[in-house]
Amino acid sequence: MGIVHHSNYVRYLELARIRWLDEHHFSYRRVMESGRHFATTRVAVDYRNPLRFDDEVDVVVWLDWVRGASLRMAYALDCAGAVVAVAATEHAMVDAEGRVRRIPREDREALRKLAVS
């Protein structure tokens, strides 16, 4: 059909989130090396226009909020000046066993300075 499958949008969100973390606060690799990671707890995508094969998409991402052990990222996906989707993902910091852990205070405070809300 030439239309990008809806599941690929979630991949675009993940790549944008990891890049945002790398550029704005700390590398995701550093988080993983500490024995923790951000587990995705919620994904919401509002599809507005389809992406087609070979379209280039820009993903604008921002940190919406940070709490003790979680954060929410928001996204706008743009193709040739048209918004094709808006989305949000929520993530909980967890340890290697999947137990929820607080985001370290210094990281949480630094992230809060970057948050929109």
C-alpha positions in Angstrom: 0.0 0.0 0.0 3.0 2.3 0.4 1.8 3.5 3.8 4.1 3.3 6.8 2.7 0.7 9.3 1.4 2.3 12.5 3.8 0.3 14.7 6.8 2.0 13.1 5.8 5.3 14.7 6.6 3.9 18.1 10.1 3.1 16.9 10.5 6.7 15.8 9.4 7.9 19.2 11.9 5.6 20.9 14.8 6.8 18.8 13.8 10.4 19.3 13.6 9.9 23.1 17.0 8.3 23.4 18.6 11.0 21.2 16.9 13.7 23.3 18.3 12.2 26.5 21.7 12.0 24.9 21.6 15.6 23.8 20.0 17.2 26.9 21.0 15.3 30.0 22.7 12.0 30.0 23.2 9.1 27.7 20.8 6.2 27.9 23.9 3.9 27.9 24.9 5.5 31.2 21.5 4.8 32.7 21.8 1.2 31.6 25.3 0.9 33.0 23.9 1.9 36.4 21.7 -1.2 36.3 18.5 0.8 35.5 16.5 1.7 32.5 13.2 3.5 31.6 10.5 0.9 31.0 7.7 2.2 28.8 4.4 2.2 30.7 2.2 4.1 28.2 2.2 5.0 24.6 -0.5 7.2 23.0 -0.3 8.2 19.3 -2.8 10.4 17.5 -2.3 9.7 13.8 -3.3 12.7 11.7 -1.9 12.0 8.2 -0.2 8.9 6.8 3.5 8.6 6.1 4.3 7.0 2.8 7.2 4.9 1.7 10.4 7.1 1.4 8.9 10.1 3.3 11.3 11.9 5.6 9.9 12.6 9.0 11.2 15.0 11.6 10.4 14.2 15.2 10.2 17.1 17.7 10.4 15.8 21.2 10.2 17.4 24.6 10.1 16.4 28.3 6.5 17.0 29.5 7.0 16.2 33.2 9.2 14.3 35.7 8.1 12.6 38.9 9.9 10.6 41.5 10.3 7.5 39.4 8.7 8.4 36.1 8.7 10.8 33.2 6.5 11.7 30.2 7.9 12.6 26.8 5.7 14.3 24.1 6.3 14.3 20.4 5.2 16.0 17.1 6.0 14.1 13.9 6.3 16.4 10.9 6.6 15.5 7.2 7.2 18.3 4.7 5.6 20.9 7.0 2.6 18.9 7.9 2.0 17.3 11.3 1.4 13.6 10.7 1.1 12.5 14.3 1.3 13.7 17.9 2.3 11.3 20.6 3.2 10.9 24.3 5.1 8.1 26.1 5.4 7.5 29.8 8.3 5.7 31.4 9.2 4.3 34.8 12.7 3.9 36.0 13.3 0.3 36.9 16.2 -1.9 38.0 17.5 -5.0 36.3 14.7 -7.1 38.0 12.0 -4.7 36.8 11.3 -3.2 40.2 10.4 0.5 40.1 13.2 2.8 41.4 13.3 6.5 42.0 15.2 8.6 39.5 18.3 9.7 41.3 17.7 13.1 42.9 20.4 15.0 40.9 19.1 13.5 37.6 15.5 14.2 38.5 16.3 17.8 39.4 18.3 18.3 36.2 15.5 16.8 34.1 12.9 19.0 35.8 14.7 22.1 34.6 14.2 20.8 31.1 10.5 19.9 31.5 7.8 21.9 29.9 5.3 21.5 32.8 
